[in-house]
Amino acid sequence: MPNGPFFDALAAAAADPLVWFVVGVALVSGVVRGFSGFGGALIFVPLASATLGPKIAVPMFYLIDLGSATPYGAMKLPRCDWREVLPMIVGYWVLLPVGAWLLLTIDPLVVRWATEAGVVAVLVLLISGWRYRGAPTPPLSFGAGATAGFLGGSTGVSGPPIIAYWLGSRTDAAKLRDNIMAYYALSSTSTDVAFFIQGLFSWNTAAYSALGWPAYAGGLWIGARLFRGTSDKGFRVAAYALIAISAVLSLPLWDMLKGK
């Protein structure tokens, strides 16, 4: 193997038996992301954080996603509804630093339990059949994005407000998926920039990402193929299941298993 800090880190990562469990998680996460347009981080980050620690798992996911799902999402930019996506991403950018500030000043456990309660409440509301009857508007889209930015900065769980907002509309599954993929291409890229500035992309993270990337990319392809034969109802049911899974995997109770 060639010499250098990356290749040294790659050899060490490949020798870690836990990394192969994470590679399997990356495959499942890729299938989920490719099928629904979201949910990759909701599956990957909690399980990989419990295995490798969040300092590796979180930047690892975004580095893998940058090299696979983000370019695919960027292809959806011409097809998305900018009247919904643009206000949403602006809202995300505005309140992301506010959420991060809150995380530094208030007990994060309190915020996380509050987030769990909100996610479950939204999920129950959606499953009940309730929907917002009006068309999505720029102020509502901005509010959904701002909520996601706030929760993303304070708890790391930003997906459910966005998905719940769009799933509540009457937009067909294909358009929903285009909007979701375009939104995450923009929000994930901004997160990658922030991580780079903060120095979170180490050689160690790059090595683990190199091992996980093929599985995640393959999962994306599989998920995209599965979506082609899915009805609107099937898409929404799968999305509801992913929100429920994210709520369970994000429970603070799992911290006991992580030694926290």
Secondary structure, DSSP 8 states (H G I E B T S, - for coil): ---SHHHHHHHHHHH-THHHHHHHHHHHHHHHHHHHS--HHHHHHHHHHHHH-HHHHHHHHHHHHHTTHHHHHHTTGGGS-HHHHHHHHHHHHHHHHHHHHHHHHS-HHHHHHHHHHHHHHHHHHHHTT----S---HHHHHHHHHHHHHHHHHHS--HHHHHHHHHTS---HHHHHHHHHHHHHHHHHHHHHHHHHTT---HHHHHHHHHHHHHHHHHHHHHHHHHTT--HHHHHHHHHHHHHHHHHHT-GGGGGGGT-
